[in-house]
Every structure is written in structure tokens, then in C-alpha cells.
Amino acid sequence: MISKKILVSGGAGFIGAHLVRALLKDGHQVVVVDNLSTGKKERIPDGVSFHLVDITDLDSLKPLLVGVEAVFHLAALPRVSFSIDHPIESNEANVKGTLNLLVSAKDAGVKIFVYSASSSAYGDQDILPLVETMPARPKSPYGLQKYIGELYAKTFTEIYGLPTVCLRYFNVYGPGDSAEASYPLVITKFIKQRQNNEPLTICGSGEQTRDFTHVTDIVRANLLCLDNLKIGRGEVVNIGAGNNQSVKRIAELVGGPVEFLPARLEPKDTKADNSKAKELLGWEPQVSIEEGINELKQLAGLL
């Protein structure tokens, strides 16, 4: 593979840092843009050109795109709960920030813009698995904002000829996710509670299901977008394991006593149809939920 200059927004974040390390390993020149609002500078490896810049600041962002061939846009203010509590702040980052990066990429002549989209755009659907052709029904500001990003990406392809692709992630987990975040993912939260000898707290009945997808599988999907002639037309592609698990089942795999809390506003079930990812990217998930949770338990000293 020929070395490229690649910009990763949100490269100090959980998924972004994994992607940055993989790009470096493949010999690429990596530029990271992150305001460290949720990212951590210690996640950024040596050999990376790091810029402490907020993507909502267009004037500071644009010069960083000069000579960049590919953009992986992961920067966001994530989590459904945060967006419900802070809709204005999350919209600024997730919508305005995305638009700024698209404008900068267009003006710089970027060859591929890979947008990290979210399965939260689906909301509640009557049928599973979730297929990209289903109408979006976001149930939160975050889901709506991430969906708007998809529409912007496709629009920039159609109007300006900027090649884009939107990868809809399903419930990403794995090493390096922070349990100290205001709204940690359920697997991360359970591992931390088990470490602290606390009960695992389940919101609602625990029957709600999620299509938990390991971060290394997510990274591989991104890498498969480079030099891929099958994409670049604003496609939306599910990146999910296609094997949904109930929150109760996750608690059983982590182990320990549980405590039930009031339900919160969230879709009841998610499960990806990932056949489009196989067709366009040659991607299939490789890490099972049992392997992934055992890896986290081992890292946490629970095995």
C-alpha cells in the first residue's frame, strides 16, 4: 500500500486512537485533530502530527487539510444521553463540526472522506435486522445530528464531487474505552463496576438488545475504505456484528450481582444487516462477544 497523508478527526478518542495506530502501522503519515473534550492526549502515539483544534473553528481547521488525501471523521460529542441533556452543544460539534470538515476536505481536494455515522439514526424499527434502506427514525438529538452528517456527506458528493462514505457503527466496545466518561458504554460500565465490587446496574428490564461490535472490527472497516473503487458515492454502510445481545446477557458474561434502575429513552433493539459491508468493503466481523468481553476482563484483572 502506498503511504498517504491522512487526517483523523477525534484521533485522541477511543475509536480514533485505535484507527491512528493501525494507519501508522500501515506506514501512513497521520494528522490528528482533536480538542480533547472527550479524547486523551496520552492515547496519541509518537510519529503523529497532533493539532489541538476544535472542528467548529473553520479558520483553524482548513490549513490542516493541505495535502491530505483521506479524512476519517470520528470527532463528535457522543452518547444519546449527553445530547438529550445538552442539545445545543452536541449540535455544534456534531453538525457544524462535520460541515466544517466537509468544506475543508472539498477545498483541499481530498480523495475519500469516511464519516463515522451511528446506528442511532435508525431509532426504533418494526423489523430486524436493520438495513440501510430503512427510513431514519432518530429518537434523540444525537441520532438526528449523526443522520444529518450522513445527508451532508452525500450532498457534498452529489454537488461538489467529494467522494464520501458513511459507516454506521453499532455499539462499539473494546480496550481503551473510558469508564470515567459521563455516559460510559454498558460493557465498559459493567467491567468497572465489577472491578469495584459494585452491582452491575441495568436500566429497565435488561431485555433490550444491542449489536455490540469490537473496536478492531470497526477499525478494519475504516481501513478497507482506502483505495476502494466500490465506494465514494455517499453510501451508508452498516458496520455491526449482526449478533445482538441483551443487556442481561452482557451482565451474565461480565459476572456479578445486578441492580435494576428505571428505564431511559433509547431504542429497544438494534441488530445490523451487514451484507452491504461484505459486498462493498469485503468486511465481516471477526471478534465474538465472548472473546471481546473475556479480553476486557483479562485486562481488568478479572480472569
N, C-alpha and C positions, 0 to 999 in steps of 0.2 A: 504494500500500500504506500502511495506517495504521501510524504509529510505535508500537512496542511496547517494553515493558521486558523485556529478555531476559537470562537468566543463562547464561553459558558456563563450565562447569567444565573445567579444563585449558586455559583460553584463552591461556596463555602457551606452550603446546606447539606442535608442528609443525602439525598439522591445525587445532587450536583457534585459532591466531593467524590463519590464512587465513580461517577462518569469522568471527572477530571483525571483521576488516577488511571482509568482504562485508556483514555486518549493519550496520556503521557507514555504509557506502556507501549502503545502502537506507534510512538515516535512523532506525534503531532506537537506543534507549537501551540500552547494553550494560554488564552487570555481569560481571566476570571473577573467578572463584575459582580460585586455583592456589597450591600450596605450594612451587612452583619446584624440586621434586625432580628433574624432568626438563625443566621449562619454563624459559624465559629471560625475564626482565622486559623486556629491550630489544625483545622481539617485540610487546609490548603498545603499540598506538598511542595517541596523545593522544585525549582525549574518552571514555575508558573508565573506569568506576569499578572499580578493581582492589583486591582483598582477598587478602592473604597468609594464606590459611586452608587447613587440611587438611580434606578432606571426611570424614575419620574422626572429626572433632571436631564432634559434632552440635550442641552448645550454641553454638558459634561460627558454624555454618553456617545454622541456622534463621532468624535475623533477616535474613539477606541475601536471603531469598526473598520478603519482604514486597512486595506489588505486582507481582511478576514474573508475566508471562503465559505465557512459554515458557522451557523449560530444554533446553539442548543439553548432554548429559553426555558429555564426552570425557575427563575426568580418569581416569587409570589408571596403574598401573605396567606398562608394556607389555613385549612381547617374550617369546616362548616360552622362550628360553634363560635369561632372568633368573628366570622363575617356577620353573624346574627347580632353579636354584641357591638361590633364596630363596622357597620356597613360602609361608611364614608371612607375610612382609612383603607379598608380592603379593596374598595373600588379603585381608589387612587393607584394602588400598587398593581392590582390585577388587570385593570382595563387600561388606564392611562399608561402605565409602565409597558404593557405589551404593545400598545400603539406606538410609543416612542421607539421601541426596539425594532419594530417592523419598518418604520420610516427610516431609521438609521441603516438597517440592512438593505433596504431598497436603494438608498442613495449610494451605498458602498458597493453595490453590485454583487452581493452575497449569492453564492451558488445554491445553497439549501438552508432553509430556516425550519428547524424542528421545534415545534411548540409542544410543551408538556401540558396536555389537556387533562381533564378529570372525568371519571365515571359519574361524578355527582351531577353532571349535566343531564343524565337520564332521569333523575328523580325516581318516582315510583312508576313502574310499568306493569301492565297486566300479564305480560308473558316473559318468561326467562328461557334461554339466556338472552342477554341484552345484545342487540345487533345495531350496527352503526346507522342503519336506515330508519330506525325508530325516531319519532319526533322527540326533541329535547323537552324535558319537563322539570327543570331545576326547582328544588324546594327550598333553596337558601340563596342569599346574596352570593356566596362563594360559587355555587353551582352555576348561577346565572353569569357571573363575571368570567368564569373559565369558558363558558359556552360562547360568550361574546368574543373572547380571544380567538376561538376557532373561526367564527364568522369573519373577523378581521383578517385572519391569515388567508382564508380562501379569497376574500375580496382583494387582497394585495396581489395574489397570484393572478386573478382574473383581470384586474385593471392595470397593474404595473409590471406583471410578468415575473414577480419574485417567487421562485419555487418554494413552496411550503408544504409541510405535512404535520398533522396533529395527532399525537399519540395520547389516547385516553387511558390513563393509568387507573388500575383498580387496587386500592388499599395496599400501598407499598409498605413493606416491613423489612427489617434486616439489621445487621450490625451498624452501629453509629447513629441510630435514631435516638433522639433525646427524650428521656422520661421527665426532664425538668421543664419541657415546654408547657405553656399554659393549657394546651389541649392535646396531650400526647395520644398517639395511636394506641388502640386497645391492647395489642400484643406487647408493646413496649411498656405500657402501664402495668399490665399483669406481671411481667418479669420483675419490674421494680418493686411492686407490692409483695411478691413472693420473697425477694431478697430481704425486704424489711420485716418479714414475718407478719404481714398485714393480710386481711382477707382480700380476695380479688373482687373488685366492685363492678357489678354488671348493671347497666341501665336498662330498665324494662324487664321483659321476660327472659332475655338471653336467647330467644328463638330467632332473632334477626340474624341474617346471614351476610357474610362479606366474602368477596373473592380475593383473598389475601395473596399478594404476588411479591416474590422475593426481589430485593433491590438489584441483585446481579442479573436477573432476567430482564428487569426494566432497562438496565444499562446496555445489555446486549441488543435490545430492540432499537435503542438510540444509535448505536454503532452501525447497525445494519442499514441505517438511512444514508450513510455516506456512500457516494458513488453508486447510488441505486437509481437506475433509469425508470423503474416502475412507479416511482413516487415523485412528488413535487407539484401536484396539481391541487393542493389544498385538501387532500384526502383526510378523513378521520379514521383512525385505526385503533381498535381496542387492544390494549396490552394488559391482559389479565390471565390468570392461571386457568380459568374455566372450570374451577372446582371450589364452589363456595362452601364455607364452613360457618356454623352458628357460633355466636359469641360464647355460648355454653361449652361447645366443643373445644374452643380455644382455651377456655379456663381449665378444662379437663387435661389438655395437653401440657399446659404450664404447671398445673397441680396446685393443691392447697384449698383451704376453705373459701367459700364465696359469700358475698353480701349483695343483696339486690337493692338498687336505688330507683327513684322514679324515672320513667321513660323520658327521652328527649326527642326533639323534632329531627328525624332522619329517615331516609328510605328504609323499608323493611328488608329488602333483599337486593343483592347485586350478584350477578354471575355473567362473565364475559363470554360471548361467542368470539373466539379468537381466530376463526378461519381466514379472515381478511389479512391478519398479521402473517399467517402462514403463506398466503398467496403472494402478497406484495413484498414482504420482508424476508421470507424464509425463516420466520421466528416461531418457536414453540417454547413453552415454559419447561424448565429443567429441574427446578428445586421444589420438592414436595413440601407441604405444610409441616409434616412431621420432621423432615430434615431441617427445615428452617428454624423451627422452634427449638429443636434439640441443640442446634448451633448456638442460638441465643442463650439457652440455659447453661451450656458449657462455658460460654464466655462470661456469664454472670456467676459462675461457680456453683450452679445448682445441680450439676450432674456429677 
